[in-house]
Amino acid sequence: MSSAAPAPAPVVVARDLVKCYAPARRGGAETVVLTGVDLTVDPGEFVAIVGPSGSGKSTLLYCLAGLEPPTRGQVLLLGEDPAKLSRGRLARLRRRDVGFVFQLFNLIPSLSARQNVALPARLSGRRVHSADVTAALAAVGLEDRGSHRPGELSGGQQQRVAIARVLAARPRIVFADEPTGALDGATGTAVLGLLSEAAHSGSAVILVTHDLDAAARADRVIVLRDGAIHGQLHSPTPADVFAAVHAHAASVGAQR
């Protein structure tokens, strides 16, 4: 009898994660944004992080991605501690295995859409296949905009180029911070569909969003409040997410 194959290792791990910012002025109190967060994300999992404004959602995402160092605790990104890597090693890890989709797109203004999509592969020294770039642009409905620079595209089109850039690179992890915040409903739905497809293709997707419908598309929803995880939902409805996010506010109001 053959034994079952071992479960794949998590791609992201946070252990007792704390993030504080120094006081703005001498003698002031430090700002505590995250307080003891424990979290694991598995390969191919689509995870949404939700919570009230100021709950620490984006800070948590940046710490998980190695863009912000934790004050205390540890983050493991594909088994590596970003805080212990050299800047060069961390940059190579991100270029090879991590994709980012942010609300501000982060496209290179002087490059065409095709060149922006191909950039991660070029930076990591991988061969860029024109067919892969074309397929990624086609997947986001922009196959006829490949020669256009970001300034010649609408905000929604720029966001779709950013998604195509991730699809073409096939990263092991995708971090997305409010990727639909500046998009109309139809374009936002299309972007979320592409992120879901990326997860189903094997990439882990970690999404921060205020959009309850967007969060409900995830396999798991992390509810963050006051810098701590207050609950997790599996395959929830938008109503489930709404109730979890607003439960604390309702209880506080009832106590007053």
Steps between C-alpha positions, in 0.01 A plus 500: 500500500647835398493783750321825418713775352598765754304825490680780316674755718323834551624777272448772762526470877463773764586422861403738781537790258519846659542829313549833674593844371710749693321804647467798271651725763735457793320380808202371304371145509590251228223387268424129524352377170526120527484305824603135499369382162536129420416397144589238240411495131527185291587461129201569276297661778305822440495698827328835554583731790216729608427734788408858587719786380810523718487135604848431354403315181751660263774497763447127546518446125825699473655307790399166346652608168827610660440863406480606867715345773311381809582659834478161669409150391589331174384473141601213274458560128543173310697370796729806516501773763509829305650679800808274480554521124737738329335765285619320187371160612163648600472681166572175313240314706237760418588514130491122463211391721284795607250715310353829619174666396442838666234767457758739351601243232881563526553486124810653338372808309766482226426136413218365287241264643684203346831615645345550845353149489837350398701699755496258800633215286772722351607624844528144632706391199236268357431471131197703397269323258299736283213252492476506881482881503235496228298236686516699825378817329227304323386358833431851627344616172789725396660309213446807279664740749843339525684791338334765716682660793326535838423869438297397195286256698210552740534413867313176450719406207815575699379276780436223250856541368620459859297179524638379165851563631428265790337236277796496261752463783310206660617582854452265792338778704292802397451788744215735406420820693157644410548409132139587413472819705526736201315281249141491379289201594544302179876549484536421871308177454726405210814570707371287787425219258859509377636492856276202574627325187859565613422326829336207323814472286713451811602850610409607853307829490481732801256785449426806716163654421210707631273339239284235669408337169869480411586344836223244462673360190793383714541152644566652842434843647712637785318759711746750645406743775726724708806329355395148600318213330147483641363228279533290186228407254512219244320548167272770646222701339524881484244509784725278713796734440288808580380347826853405607649841418223697672436272798747683724364844416148380575600352836683819600198709403273276708718546807481882487 
